[in-house]
Amino acid sequence: RRCGAAVDPGLIITGEFTRESGRIAAHRLLTGKRRPTAIIAANDCMALGVYDTARALGLNIPEELSVAGFDGTAAAASASPSLTTVAQPFADLAHEAAECLVHDRYGISRILPVSLLARDSTRPA
């Protein structure tokens, strides 16, 4: 929205953070009237499900479909092609959660830095 792009609610599909859920969501998107050129999944596992569906439909990643995930898992790095992902600082998240529990700091928000790991699964449309 900040970039002036319209948000199409029909292109937002909720899932269950599993590979199978990624497969199902991707099938819905990739067989619809307006096939997207890119899919950003809620986590790396779902993104790998997108890979499965794209391949089953004969689409090449990233030539015909860019795919990105979120988490920065080892599976993302070892996928073929390697998955572009947003890496979360899991150790820092765990530390902050423990600090909140130990020091009774419920309801406090912290924003931790993430990093984009641009890999082989994405390219310009």
C-alpha positions as a Markdown table, in Angstrom:
| # | Residue | x | y | z |
|---|---|---|---|---|
| 1 | Arg | 0.0 | 0.0 | 0.0 |
| 2 | Arg | 2.8 | 2.4 | 0.8 |
| 3 | Cys | 4.2 | 1.8 | -2.7 |
| 4 | Gly | 0.8 | 2.5 | -4.2 |
| 5 | Ala | 0.1 | -1.1 | -5.1 |
| 6 | Ala | -3.5 | -2.3 | -4.8 |
| 7 | Val | -4.0 | -5.2 | -2.4 |
| 8 | Asp | -6.2 | -7.9 | -3.9 |
| 9 | Pro | -7.7 | -9.9 | -1.0 |
| 10 | Gly | -8.3 | -12.8 | -3.4 |
| 11 | Leu | -4.5 | -13.3 | -3.7 |
| 12 | Ile | -4.1 | -13.7 | 0.1 |
| 13 | Ile | -4.7 | -17.3 | 1.2 |
| 14 | Thr | -4.4 | -18.5 | 4.8 |
| 15 | Gly | -2.8 | -21.7 | 5.6 |
| 16 | Glu | -1.6 | -24.0 | 8.4 |
| 17 | Phe | 2.2 | -23.4 | 8.1 |
| 18 | Thr | 2.8 | -26.9 | 6.6 |
| 19 | Arg | 4.2 | -28.0 | 3.3 |
| 20 | Glu | 0.9 | -29.5 | 2.3 |
| 21 | Ser | -0.9 | -26.2 | 3.1 |
| 22 | Gly | 1.6 | -24.4 | 0.9 |
| 23 | Arg | 0.8 | -26.9 | -1.9 |
| 24 | Ile | -2.9 | -26.3 | -1.6 |
| 25 | Ala | -2.6 | -22.5 | -1.5 |
| 26 | Ala | -0.2 | -22.5 | -4.4 |
| 27 | His | -2.6 | -24.7 | -6.5 |
| 28 | Arg | -5.4 | -22.2 | -5.9 |
| 29 | Leu | -3.2 | -19.3 | -6.9 |
| 30 | Leu | -1.5 | -20.9 | -9.8 |
| 31 | Thr | -4.6 | -22.3 | -11.5 |
| 32 | Gly | -6.7 | -19.1 | -11.0 |
| 33 | Lys | -7.6 | -16.6 | -13.7 |
| 34 | Arg | -4.6 | -14.3 | -13.0 |
| 35 | Arg | -1.6 | -16.4 | -12.3 |
| 36 | Pro | 0.9 | -14.5 | -10.1 |
| 37 | Thr | 4.5 | -14.1 | -11.1 |
| 38 | Ala | 5.6 | -14.3 | -7.4 |
| 39 | Ile | 4.4 | -16.0 | -4.2 |
| 40 | Ile | 5.6 | -15.0 | -0.7 |
| 41 | Ala | 4.8 | -17.7 | 1.8 |
| 42 | Ala | 4.2 | -17.2 | 5.5 |
| 43 | Asn | 7.1 | -19.6 | 6.3 |
| 44 | Asp | 9.8 | -21.6 | 4.5 |
| 45 | Cys | 7.9 | -24.9 | 4.8 |
| 46 | Met | 4.9 | -23.5 | 3.0 |
| 47 | Ala | 7.2 | -22.0 | 0.3 |
| 48 | Leu | 8.6 | -25.5 | -0.3 |
| 49 | Gly | 5.0 | -26.6 | -0.8 |
| 50 | Val | 4.7 | -23.9 | -3.4 |
| 51 | Tyr | 7.8 | -25.4 | -5.1 |
| 52 | Asp | 6.1 | -28.8 | -5.3 |
| 53 | Thr | 2.9 | -27.4 | -6.9 |
| 54 | Ala | 4.8 | -25.2 | -9.3 |
| 55 | Arg | 6.8 | -28.1 | -10.5 |
| 56 | Ala | 3.7 | -30.3 | -10.8 |
| 57 | Leu | 2.2 | -27.6 | -13.0 |
| 58 | Gly | 5.4 | -27.4 | -15.1 |
| 59 | Leu | 6.4 | -24.0 | -13.9 |
| 60 | Asn | 10.1 | -23.1 | -13.6 |
| 61 | Ile | 11.4 | -21.3 | -10.5 |
| 62 | Pro | 12.4 | -18.4 | -10.8 |
| 63 | Glu | 12.0 | -18.1 | -14.6 |
| 64 | Glu | 8.2 | -18.3 | -14.4 |
| 65 | Leu | 7.5 | -17.9 | -10.7 |
| 66 | Ser | 9.5 | -16.3 | -8.0 |
| 67 | Val | 9.1 | -17.8 | -4.5 |
| 68 | Ala | 10.1 | -16.4 | -1.1 |
| 69 | Gly | 9.6 | -17.7 | 2.4 |
| 70 | Phe | 10.0 | -16.6 | 6.0 |
| 71 | Asp | 12.1 | -18.1 | 8.8 |
| 72 | Gly | 15.6 | -18.7 | 7.3 |
| 73 | Thr | 15.6 | -22.5 | 7.9 |
| 74 | Ala | 18.3 | -24.9 | 6.7 |
| 75 | Ala | 15.8 | -26.4 | 4.3 |
| 76 | Ala | 15.5 | -23.0 | 2.5 |
| 77 | Ala | 19.3 | -22.9 | 1.9 |
| 78 | Ser | 19.4 | -26.5 | 0.7 |
| 79 | Ala | 16.3 | -26.3 | -1.6 |
| 80 | Ser | 16.8 | -26.3 | -5.3 |
| 81 | Pro | 16.9 | -23.5 | -6.3 |
| 82 | Ser | 17.9 | -22.1 | -2.9 |
| 83 | Leu | 14.9 | -20.3 | -1.4 |
| 84 | Thr | 14.9 | -16.6 | -0.8 |
| 85 | Thr | 13.8 | -16.0 | 2.7 |
| 86 | Val | 13.5 | -13.6 | 5.6 |
| 87 | Ala | 15.7 | -14.9 | 8.4 |
| 88 | Gln | 14.4 | -14.5 | 11.9 |
| 89 | Pro | 16.7 | -14.3 | 14.9 |
| 90 | Phe | 15.4 | -17.4 | 16.6 |
| 91 | Ala | 17.9 | -17.3 | 19.5 |
| 92 | Asp | 17.1 | -13.6 | 20.2 |
| 93 | Leu | 13.4 | -14.4 | 20.1 |
| 94 | Ala | 13.8 | -17.2 | 22.6 |
| 95 | His | 16.0 | -15.0 | 24.8 |
| 96 | Glu | 13.5 | -12.1 | 24.8 |
| 97 | Ala | 10.6 | -14.5 | 25.5 |
| 98 | Ala | 12.4 | -15.9 | 28.5 |
| 99 | Glu | 13.3 | -12.5 | 29.8 |
| 100 | Cys | 9.6 | -11.4 | 29.6 |
| 101 | Leu | 8.6 | -14.6 | 31.5 |
| 102 | Val | 11.3 | -14.3 | 34.2 |
| 103 | His | 10.8 | -10.6 | 34.8 |
| 104 | Asp | 7.0 | -10.5 | 34.5 |
| 105 | Arg | 7.1 | -8.2 | 31.5 |
| 106 | Tyr | 3.9 | -9.3 | 29.8 |
| 107 | Gly | 2.4 | -7.2 | 27.1 |
| 108 | Ile | 5.7 | -5.6 | 26.1 |
| 109 | Ser | 6.5 | -5.5 | 22.4 |
| 110 | Arg | 9.9 | -5.6 | 20.9 |
| 111 | Ile | 10.9 | -5.5 | 17.3 |
| 112 | Leu | 13.9 | -7.6 | 16.5 |
| 113 | Pro | 15.9 | -7.2 | 13.3 |
| 114 | Val | 15.4 | -9.7 | 10.5 |
| 115 | Ser | 17.4 | -10.1 | 7.3 |
| 116 | Leu | 16.6 | -10.8 | 3.8 |
| 117 | Leu | 18.5 | -13.7 | 2.4 |
| 118 | Ala | 18.1 | -13.2 | -1.4 |
| 119 | Arg | 18.8 | -16.5 | -3.1 |
| 120 | Asp | 18.1 | -18.2 | -6.4 |
| 121 | Ser | 14.3 | -18.5 | -6.2 |
| 122 | Thr | 13.5 | -14.9 | -7.0 |
| 123 | Arg | 14.2 | -12.6 | -9.9 |
| 124 | Pro | 12.5 | -9.6 | -11.5 |
| 125 | Ala | 9.2 | -10.4 | -13.3 |
